[in-house]
Amino acid sequence: MKKGNYKQILDKPLKWPIVQLSKNKKEFVEIVSKNSINNILKKLNRKILREELETTIYREKLRIQRNPWRADPPDEEDFWKKTQSELIDLDLENKKSAEAKEKFILKK
């Protein structure tokens, strides 16, 4: 495959959008996370959200056992066990408190 020389669309690399995003990476990630969570909460009712969280926890624990990734931190399994425990504890909570904790778990 022949490499071609292409004219830059933007002359100054420091003005490239990807460079600007990388400079504000933390803020960008926070905005994307917050918007994603809000969209999920708008689209899913509490029952479906709960089922999705349970399914995700189950699948992640299974993946860690059967096909761990090199990028997994050493405490990955503990993280999912703790998250599962928090989700189970929601059954004992009142509705408002449970909604807040579901949102907290979703942010993880």
RODRENBA-881825 format. One record per residue: x negated, y negated, z negated of N, C-alpha, C, O in turn; residue in one letter. Coordinates in steps of 0.05 Angstrom, whole numbers, padded with zeros to 5 digits. Layout:
<n_x=X n_y=Y n_z=Z ca_x=X ca_y=Y ca_z=Z c_x=X c_y=Y c_z=Z o_x=X o_y=Y o_z=Z type=a>
...
This chain:
<n_x=-00017 n_y=00023 n_z=00000 ca_x=00000 ca_y=00000 ca_z=00000 c_x=-00018 c_y=-00025 c_z=00000 o_x=-00036 o_y=-00027 o_z=-00016 type=m>
<n_x=-00012 n_y=-00042 n_z=00017 ca_x=-00029 ca_y=-00066 ca_z=00020 c_x=-00019 c_y=-00088 c_z=00001 o_x=00005 o_y=-00094 o_z=-00001 type=k>
<n_x=-00038 n_y=-00099 n_z=-00013 ca_x=-00031 ca_y=-00122 ca_z=-00031 c_x=-00030 c_y=-00147 c_z=-00014 o_x=-00047 o_y=-00152 o_z=00003 type=k>
<n_x=-00010 n_y=-00162 n_z=-00019 ca_x=-00007 ca_y=-00188 ca_z=-00004 c_x=-00013 c_y=-00211 c_z=-00023 o_x=-00009 o_y=-00209 o_z=-00047 type=g>
<n_x=-00021 n_y=-00233 n_z=-00012 ca_x=-00023 ca_y=-00257 ca_z=-00026 c_x=00002 c_y=-00273 c_z=-00022 o_x=00010 o_y=-00279 o_z=00000 type=n>
<n_x=00014 n_y=-00280 n_z=-00044 ca_x=00039 ca_y=-00295 ca_z=-00042 c_x=00036 c_y=-00323 c_z=-00054 o_x=00020 o_y=-00327 o_z=-00073 type=y>
<n_x=00050 n_y=-00342 n_z=-00043 ca_x=00049 ca_y=-00369 ca_z=-00054 c_x=00064 c_y=-00370 c_z=-00080 o_x=00086 o_y=-00358 o_z=-00082 type=k>
<n_x=00053 n_y=-00383 n_z=-00099 ca_x=00067 ca_y=-00386 ca_z=-00125 c_x=00092 c_y=-00402 c_z=-00122 o_x=00092 o_y=-00422 o_z=-00108 type=q>
<n_x=00113 n_y=-00394 n_z=-00135 ca_x=00138 ca_y=-00408 ca_z=-00135 c_x=00135 c_y=-00433 c_z=-00152 o_x=00144 o_y=-00455 o_z=-00145 type=i>
<n_x=00124 n_y=-00429 n_z=-00176 ca_x=00118 ca_y=-00451 ca_z=-00194 c_x=00088 c_y=-00455 c_z=-00196 o_x=00073 o_y=-00435 o_z=-00200 type=l>
<n_x=00078 n_y=-00479 n_z=-00192 ca_x=00050 ca_y=-00484 ca_z=-00191 c_x=00035 c_y=-00480 c_z=-00218 o_x=00013 o_y=-00469 o_z=-00218 type=d>
<n_x=00047 n_y=-00489 n_z=-00239 ca_x=00034 ca_y=-00488 ca_z=-00265 c_x=00043 c_y=-00464 c_z=-00281 o_x=00066 o_y=-00463 o_z=-00290 type=k>
<n_x=00025 n_y=-00444 n_z=-00284 ca_x=00032 ca_y=-00420 ca_z=-00299 c_x=00043 c_y=-00425 c_z=-00327 o_x=00060 o_y=-00410 o_z=-00337 type=p>
<n_x=00034 n_y=-00446 n_z=-00340 ca_x=00044 ca_y=-00452 ca_z=-00367 c_x=00073 c_y=-00461 c_z=-00367 o_x=00086 o_y=-00461 o_z=-00388 type=l>
<n_x=00084 n_y=-00468 n_z=-00344 ca_x=00112 ca_y=-00475 ca_z=-00341 c_x=00130 c_y=-00452 c_z=-00333 o_x=00155 o_y=-00455 o_z=-00331 type=k>
<n_x=00118 n_y=-00429 n_z=-00327 ca_x=00134 ca_y=-00406 ca_z=-00319 c_x=00154 c_y=-00398 c_z=-00341 o_x=00147 o_y=-00399 o_z=-00364 type=w>
<n_x=00178 n_y=-00391 n_z=-00334 ca_x=00198 ca_y=-00384 ca_z=-00354 c_x=00189 c_y=-00361 c_z=-00373 o_x=00194 o_y=-00362 o_z=-00397 type=p>
<n_x=00175 n_y=-00341 n_z=-00362 ca_x=00166 ca_y=-00319 ca_z=-00379 c_x=00146 c_y=-00328 c_z=-00399 o_x=00145 o_y=-00318 o_z=-00422 type=i>
<n_x=00129 n_y=-00347 n_z=-00392 ca_x=00110 ca_y=-00358 ca_z=-00411 c_x=00124 c_y=-00374 c_z=-00432 o_x=00117 o_y=-00372 o_z=-00456 type=v>
<n_x=00144 n_y=-00389 n_z=-00425 ca_x=00160 ca_y=-00404 ca_z=-00444 c_x=00175 c_y=-00385 c_z=-00464 o_x=00176 o_y=-00391 o_z=-00488 type=q>
<n_x=00185 n_y=-00363 n_z=-00453 ca_x=00199 ca_y=-00344 ca_z=-00471 c_x=00179 c_y=-00331 c_z=-00490 o_x=00185 o_y=-00328 o_z=-00514 type=l>
<n_x=00155 n_y=-00325 n_z=-00481 ca_x=00136 ca_y=-00312 ca_z=-00498 c_x=00127 c_y=-00331 c_z=-00520 o_x=00120 o_y=-00322 o_z=-00542 type=s>
<n_x=00126 n_y=-00357 n_z=-00515 ca_x=00119 ca_y=-00377 ca_z=-00535 c_x=00140 c_y=-00378 c_z=-00557 o_x=00134 o_y=-00383 o_z=-00581 type=k>
<n_x=00165 n_y=-00374 n_z=-00550 ca_x=00187 ca_y=-00375 ca_z=-00569 c_x=00200 c_y=-00347 c_z=-00573 o_x=00224 o_y=-00345 o_z=-00575 type=n>
<n_x=00183 n_y=-00327 n_z=-00573 ca_x=00193 ca_y=-00299 ca_z=-00574 c_x=00211 c_y=-00294 c_z=-00598 o_x=00233 o_y=-00282 o_z=-00595 type=k>
<n_x=00203 n_y=-00302 n_z=-00622 ca_x=00219 ca_y=-00296 ca_z=-00646 c_x=00247 c_y=-00309 c_z=-00644 o_x=00267 o_y=-00295 o_z=-00649 type=k>
<n_x=00248 n_y=-00334 n_z=-00636 ca_x=00273 ca_y=-00347 ca_z=-00633 c_x=00290 c_y=-00334 c_z=-00611 o_x=00314 o_y=-00331 o_z=-00614 type=e>
<n_x=00277 n_y=-00327 n_z=-00589 ca_x=00291 ca_y=-00314 ca_z=-00567 c_x=00304 c_y=-00287 c_z=-00576 o_x=00327 o_y=-00281 o_z=-00569 type=f>
<n_x=00288 n_y=-00271 n_z=-00590 ca_x=00298 ca_y=-00245 ca_z=-00600 c_x=00321 c_y=-00249 c_z=-00619 o_x=00341 o_y=-00234 o_z=-00618 type=v>
<n_x=00319 n_y=-00269 n_z=-00637 ca_x=00341 ca_y=-00274 ca_z=-00655 c_x=00367 c_y=-00282 c_z=-00641 o_x=00388 o_y=-00273 o_z=-00648 type=e>
<n_x=00364 n_y=-00299 n_z=-00621 ca_x=00388 ca_y=-00307 ca_z=-00605 c_x=00401 c_y=-00284 c_z=-00591 o_x=00425 o_y=-00280 o_z=-00591 type=i>
<n_x=00384 n_y=-00267 n_z=-00578 ca_x=00394 ca_y=-00244 ca_z=-00563 c_x=00407 c_y=-00224 c_z=-00583 o_x=00429 o_y=-00214 o_z=-00577 type=v>
<n_x=00395 n_y=-00220 n_z=-00606 ca_x=00406 ca_y=-00202 ca_z=-00626 c_x=00433 c_y=-00211 c_z=-00636 o_x=00452 o_y=-00196 o_z=-00638 type=s>
<n_x=00434 n_y=-00237 n_z=-00643 ca_x=00459 ca_y=-00248 ca_z=-00654 c_x=00481 c_y=-00247 c_z=-00633 o_x=00504 o_y=-00240 o_z=-00640 type=k>
<n_x=00475 n_y=-00254 n_z=-00608 ca_x=00495 ca_y=-00252 ca_z=-00587 c_x=00504 c_y=-00223 c_z=-00582 o_x=00528 o_y=-00218 o_z=-00578 type=n>
<n_x=00486 n_y=-00205 n_z=-00583 ca_x=00492 ca_y=-00177 ca_z=-00579 c_x=00511 c_y=-00166 c_z=-00601 o_x=00531 o_y=-00153 o_z=-00595 type=s>
<n_x=00504 n_y=-00173 n_z=-00625 ca_x=00521 ca_y=-00164 ca_z=-00648 c_x=00548 c_y=-00176 c_z=-00646 o_x=00568 o_y=-00162 o_z=-00650 type=i>
<n_x=00550 n_y=-00202 n_z=-00640 ca_x=00576 ca_y=-00215 ca_z=-00637 c_x=00593 c_y=-00202 c_z=-00615 o_x=00617 o_y=-00198 o_z=-00618 type=n>
<n_x=00580 n_y=-00195 n_z=-00592 ca_x=00594 ca_y=-00182 ca_z=-00570 c_x=00604 c_y=-00155 c_z=-00578 o_x=00626 o_y=-00147 o_z=-00572 type=n>
<n_x=00588 n_y=-00140 n_z=-00593 ca_x=00596 ca_y=-00113 ca_z=-00602 c_x=00620 c_y=-00116 c_z=-00621 o_x=00639 o_y=-00101 o_z=-00618 type=i>
<n_x=00618 n_y=-00134 n_z=-00640 ca_x=00640 ca_y=-00138 ca_z=-00659 c_x=00666 c_y=-00147 c_z=-00646 o_x=00687 o_y=-00140 o_z=-00656 type=l>
<n_x=00664 n_y=-00162 n_z=-00625 ca_x=00688 ca_y=-00171 ca_z=-00610 c_x=00701 c_y=-00148 c_z=-00595 o_x=00725 o_y=-00146 o_z=-00594 type=k>
<n_x=00684 n_y=-00130 n_z=-00584 ca_x=00695 ca_y=-00109 ca_z=-00567 c_x=00704 c_y=-00084 c_z=-00581 o_x=00721 o_y=-00069 o_z=-00572 type=k>
<n_x=00692 n_y=-00079 n_z=-00605 ca_x=00698 ca_y=-00054 ca_z=-00619 c_x=00714 c_y=-00059 c_z=-00645 o_x=00708 o_y=-00078 o_z=-00660 type=l>
<n_x=00735 n_y=-00044 n_z=-00649 ca_x=00748 ca_y=-00046 ca_z=-00675 c_x=00732 c_y=-00031 c_z=-00696 o_x=00713 o_y=-00017 o_z=-00689 type=n>
<n_x=00739 n_y=-00034 n_z=-00721 ca_x=00722 ca_y=-00023 ca_z=-00742 c_x=00720 c_y=00008 c_z=-00740 o_x=00698 o_y=00019 o_z=-00746 type=r>
<n_x=00741 n_y=00021 n_z=-00732 ca_x=00740 ca_y=00051 ca_z=-00731 c_x=00720 c_y=00059 c_z=-00709 o_x=00704 o_y=00078 o_z=-00714 type=k>
<n_x=00721 n_y=00047 n_z=-00686 ca_x=00703 ca_y=00054 ca_z=-00664 c_x=00675 c_y=00047 c_z=-00671 o_x=00656 o_y=00061 o_z=-00665 type=i>
<n_x=00671 n_y=00023 n_z=-00683 ca_x=00644 ca_y=00015 ca_z=-00692 c_x=00633 c_y=00036 c_z=-00711 o_x=00609 o_y=00043 o_z=-00709 type=l>
<n_x=00649 n_y=00044 n_z=-00730 ca_x=00640 ca_y=00064 ca_z=-00750 c_x=00632 c_y=00090 c_z=-00735 o_x=00611 o_y=00102 o_z=-00742 type=r>
<n_x=00648 n_y=00099 n_z=-00716 ca_x=00641 ca_y=00124 ca_z=-00701 c_x=00615 c_y=00120 c_z=-00686 o_x=00599 o_y=00139 o_z=-00684 type=e>
<n_x=00611 n_y=00097 n_z=-00674 ca_x=00587 ca_y=00092 ca_z=-00659 c_x=00562 c_y=00092 c_z=-00677 o_x=00541 o_y=00103 o_z=-00670 type=e>
<n_x=00565 n_y=00080 n_z=-00700 ca_x=00543 ca_y=00080 ca_z=-00720 c_x=00536 c_y=00109 c_z=-00729 o_x=00513 o_y=00117 o_z=-00730 type=l>
<n_x=00557 n_y=00124 n_z=-00735 ca_x=00553 ca_y=00152 ca_z=-00743 c_x=00540 c_y=00168 c_z=-00721 o_x=00521 o_y=00184 o_z=-00726 type=e>
<n_x=00549 n_y=00165 n_z=-00696 ca_x=00537 ca_y=00179 ca_z=-00674 c_x=00508 c_y=00172 c_z=-00669 o_x=00492 o_y=00189 o_z=-00664 type=t>
<n_x=00503 n_y=00146 n_z=-00671 ca_x=00475 ca_y=00136 ca_z=-00667 c_x=00457 c_y=00148 c_z=-00688 o_x=00435 o_y=00157 o_z=-00682 type=t>
<n_x=00465 n_y=00148 n_z=-00713 ca_x=00449 ca_y=00159 ca_z=-00735 c_x=00444 c_y=00188 c_z=-00730 o_x=00421 o_y=00198 o_z=-00732 type=i>
<n_x=00465 n_y=00203 n_z=-00723 ca_x=00462 ca_y=00232 ca_z=-00718 c_x=00442 c_y=00237 c_z=-00696 o_x=00424 o_y=00254 o_z=-00698 type=y>
<n_x=00446 n_y=00223 n_z=-00673 ca_x=00428 ca_y=00227 ca_z=-00650 c_x=00399 c_y=00220 c_z=-00656 o_x=00381 o_y=00233 o_z=-00647 type=r>
<n_x=00395 n_y=00198 n_z=-00670 ca_x=00368 ca_y=00190 ca_z=-00676 c_x=00354 c_y=00209 c_z=-00695 o_x=00330 o_y=00216 o_z=-00691 type=e>
<n_x=00368 n_y=00219 n_z=-00715 ca_x=00357 ca_y=00239 ca_z=-00733 c_x=00350 c_y=00265 c_z=-00717 o_x=00329 o_y=00277 o_z=-00722 type=k>
<n_x=00367 n_y=00273 n_z=-00699 ca_x=00362 ca_y=00296 ca_z=-00682 c_x=00338 c_y=00291 c_z=-00664 o_x=00321 o_y=00309 o_z=-00660 type=l>
<n_x=00336 n_y=00268 n_z=-00652 ca_x=00314 ca_y=00261 ca_z=-00634 c_x=00287 c_y=00262 c_z=-00649 o_x=00268 o_y=00272 o_z=-00639 type=r>
<n_x=00287 n_y=00252 n_z=-00673 ca_x=00263 ca_y=00251 ca_z=-00689 c_x=00253 c_y=00280 c_z=-00695 o_x=00229 o_y=00285 o_z=-00694 type=i>
<n_x=00272 n_y=00298 n_z=-00700 ca_x=00265 ca_y=00326 ca_z=-00705 c_x=00256 c_y=00340 c_z=-00680 o_x=00236 o_y=00355 o_z=-00681 type=q>
<n_x=00270 n_y=00336 n_z=-00658 ca_x=00265 ca_y=00352 ca_z=-00634 c_x=00245 c_y=00339 c_z=-00615 o_x=00229 o_y=00353 o_z=-00602 type=r>
<n_x=00245 n_y=00313 n_z=-00613 ca_x=00228 ca_y=00299 ca_z=-00593 c_x=00218 c_y=00272 c_z=-00604 o_x=00226 o_y=00251 o_z=-00594 type=n>
<n_x=00201 n_y=00273 n_z=-00625 ca_x=00192 ca_y=00247 ca_z=-00636 c_x=00175 c_y=00232 c_z=-00616 o_x=00161 o_y=00244 o_z=-00600 type=p>
<n_x=00176 n_y=00206 n_z=-00618 ca_x=00160 ca_y=00189 ca_z=-00600 c_x=00135 c_y=00181 c_z=-00615 o_x=00135 o_y=00178 o_z=-00639 type=w>
<n_x=00114 n_y=00177 n_z=-00600 ca_x=00089 ca_y=00168 ca_z=-00612 c_x=00093 c_y=00140 c_z=-00624 o_x=00079 o_y=00133 o_z=-00644 type=r>
<n_x=00111 n_y=00125 n_z=-00614 ca_x=00116 ca_y=00097 ca_z=-00624 c_x=00132 c_y=00097 c_z=-00649 o_x=00135 o_y=00076 o_z=-00662 type=a>
<n_x=00144 n_y=00120 n_z=-00657 ca_x=00160 ca_y=00121 ca_z=-00682 c_x=00142 c_y=00114 c_z=-00706 o_x=00120 o_y=00125 o_z=-00709 type=d>
<n_x=00151 n_y=00096 n_z=-00723 ca_x=00136 ca_y=00091 ca_z=-00747 c_x=00137 c_y=00115 c_z=-00766 o_x=00156 o_y=00131 o_z=-00764 type=p>
<n_x=00118 n_y=00117 n_z=-00784 ca_x=00118 ca_y=00141 ca_z=-00802 c_x=00144 c_y=00144 c_z=-00819 o_x=00151 o_y=00166 o_z=-00827 type=p>
<n_x=00157 n_y=00122 n_z=-00825 ca_x=00181 ca_y=00123 ca_z=-00842 c_x=00207 c_y=00123 c_z=-00826 o_x=00228 o_y=00117 o_z=-00836 type=d>
<n_x=00205 n_y=00130 n_z=-00800 ca_x=00229 ca_y=00130 ca_z=-00783 c_x=00251 c_y=00148 c_z=-00794 o_x=00275 o_y=00140 o_z=-00795 type=e>
<n_x=00244 n_y=00172 n_z=-00802 ca_x=00264 ca_y=00191 ca_z=-00812 c_x=00277 c_y=00180 c_z=-00838 o_x=00301 o_y=00182 o_z=-00842 type=e>
<n_x=00260 n_y=00168 n_z=-00855 ca_x=00271 ca_y=00156 ca_z=-00880 c_x=00290 c_y=00133 c_z=-00874 o_x=00310 o_y=00130 o_z=-00888 type=d>
<n_x=00283 n_y=00117 n_z=-00854 ca_x=00301 ca_y=00095 ca_z=-00846 c_x=00328 c_y=00105 c_z=-00839 o_x=00349 o_y=00094 o_z=-00848 type=f>
<n_x=00330 n_y=00126 n_z=-00822 ca_x=00356 ca_y=00136 ca_z=-00814 c_x=00371 c_y=00150 c_z=-00836 o_x=00395 o_y=00149 o_z=-00837 type=w>
<n_x=00356 n_y=00164 n_z=-00855 ca_x=00369 ca_y=00176 ca_z=-00878 c_x=00382 c_y=00154 c_z=-00896 o_x=00404 o_y=00157 o_z=-00905 type=k>
<n_x=00367 n_y=00133 n_z=-00900 ca_x=00377 ca_y=00111 ca_z=-00917 c_x=00401 c_y=00097 c_z=-00903 o_x=00420 o_y=00091 o_z=-00917 type=k>
<n_x=00399 n_y=00093 n_z=-00877 ca_x=00421 ca_y=00081 ca_z=-00862 c_x=00446 c_y=00099 c_z=-00864 o_x=00468 o_y=00089 o_z=-00867 type=t>
<n_x=00442 n_y=00125 n_z=-00862 ca_x=00465 ca_y=00144 ca_z=-00864 c_x=00477 c_y=00142 c_z=-00892 o_x=00501 o_y=00142 o_z=-00895 type=q>
<n_x=00460 n_y=00141 n_z=-00912 ca_x=00470 ca_y=00139 ca_z=-00940 c_x=00486 c_y=00113 c_z=-00944 o_x=00507 o_y=00114 o_z=-00957 type=s>
<n_x=00476 n_y=00091 n_z=-00932 ca_x=00491 ca_y=00066 ca_z=-00934 c_x=00518 c_y=00068 c_z=-00921 o_x=00538 o_y=00057 o_z=-00931 type=e>
<n_x=00519 n_y=00081 n_z=-00898 ca_x=00544 ca_y=00084 ca_z=-00884 c_x=00564 c_y=00102 c_z=-00899 o_x=00588 o_y=00096 o_z=-00900 type=l>
<n_x=00554 n_y=00122 n_z=-00912 ca_x=00571 ca_y=00140 ca_z=-00928 c_x=00582 c_y=00124 c_z=-00952 o_x=00605 o_y=00128 o_z=-00960 type=i>
<n_x=00565 n_y=00107 n_z=-00964 ca_x=00573 ca_y=00091 ca_z=-00987 c_x=00596 c_y=00072 c_z=-00980 o_x=00611 o_y=00063 o_z=-00998 type=d>
<n_x=00599 n_y=00066 n_z=-00955 ca_x=00620 ca_y=00047 ca_z=-00947 c_x=00648 c_y=00058 c_z=-00953 o_x=00667 o_y=00043 o_z=-00956 type=l>
<n_x=00650 n_y=00084 n_z=-00954 ca_x=00676 ca_y=00096 ca_z=-00960 c_x=00686 c_y=00088 c_z=-00987 o_x=00710 o_y=00088 o_z=-00993 type=d>
<n_x=00668 n_y=00080 n_z=-01005 ca_x=00675 ca_y=00073 ca_z=-01032 c_x=00680 c_y=00043 c_z=-01035 o_x=00689 o_y=00033 o_z=-01056 type=l>
<n_x=00674 n_y=00028 n_z=-01014 ca_x=00677 ca_y=-00001 ca_z=-01015 c_x=00705 c_y=-00011 c_z=-01008 o_x=00720 o_y=00004 o_z=-00995 type=e>
<n_x=00711 n_y=-00035 n_z=-01016 ca_x=00736 ca_y=-00047 ca_z=-01007 c_x=00732 c_y=-00056 c_z=-00978 o_x=00710 o_y=-00057 o_z=-00968 type=n>
<n_x=00754 n_y=-00063 n_z=-00964 ca_x=00753 ca_y=-00069 ca_z=-00936 c_x=00734 c_y=-00092 c_z=-00929 o_x=00718 o_y=-00089 o_z=-00910 type=k>
<n_x=00735 n_y=-00115 n_z=-00943 ca_x=00718 ca_y=-00138 ca_z=-00937 c_x=00689 c_y=-00131 c_z=-00941 o_x=00672 o_y=-00138 o_z=-00925 type=k>
<n_x=00683 n_y=-00118 n_z=-00963 ca_x=00656 ca_y=-00111 ca_z=-00969 c_x=00645 c_y=-00091 c_z=-00948 o_x=00622 o_y=-00092 o_z=-00940 type=s>
<n_x=00662 n_y=-00072 n_z=-00941 ca_x=00655 ca_y=-00052 ca_z=-00921 c_x=00649 c_y=-00065 c_z=-00894 o_x=00630 o_y=-00058 o_z=-00880 type=a>
<n_x=00665 n_y=-00085 n_z=-00886 ca_x=00660 ca_y=-00099 ca_z=-00861 c_x=00633 c_y=-00113 c_z=-00861 o_x=00619 o_y=-00112 o_z=-00841 type=e>
<n_x=00627 n_y=-00125 n_z=-00883 ca_x=00601 ca_y=-00140 ca_z=-00885 c_x=00578 c_y=-00120 c_z=-00884 o_x=00558 o_y=-00126 o_z=-00871 type=a>
<n_x=00581 n_y=-00097 n_z=-00897 ca_x=00559 ca_y=-00077 ca_z=-00896 c_x=00556 c_y=-00064 c_z=-00869 o_x=00534 o_y=-00058 o_z=-00860 type=k>
<n_x=00579 n_y=-00060 n_z=-00855 ca_x=00577 ca_y=-00049 ca_z=-00827 c_x=00562 c_y=-00069 c_z=-00809 o_x=00546 o_y=-00060 o_z=-00793 type=e>
<n_x=00567 n_y=-00094 n_z=-00813 ca_x=00553 ca_y=-00114 ca_z=-00797 c_x=00523 c_y=-00114 c_z=-00804 o_x=00506 o_y=-00117 o_z=-00786 type=k>
<n_x=00517 n_y=-00111 n_z=-00830 ca_x=00489 ca_y=-00110 ca_z=-00838 c_x=00475 c_y=-00086 c_z=-00826 o_x=00452 o_y=-00088 o_z=-00816 type=f>
<n_x=00488 n_y=-00063 n_z=-00826 ca_x=00476 ca_y=-00038 ca_z=-00814 c_x=00473 c_y=-00042 c_z=-00785 o_x=00453 o_y=-00033 o_z=-00774 type=i>
<n_x=00492 n_y=-00055 n_z=-00771 ca_x=00490 ca_y=-00060 ca_z=-00743 c_x=00465 c_y=-00077 c_z=-00736 o_x=00453 o_y=-00073 o_z=-00716 type=l>
<n_x=00459 n_y=-00096 n_z=-00754 ca_x=00436 ca_y=-00114 ca_z=-00749 c_x=00410 c_y=-00099 c_z=-00751 o_x=00389 o_y=-00108 o_z=-00740 type=k>
<n_x=00409 n_y=-00077 n_z=-00765 ca_x=00384 ca_y=-00061 ca_z=-00768 c_x=00375 c_y=-00052 c_z=-00741 o_x=00355 o_y=-00039 o_z=-00738 type=k>
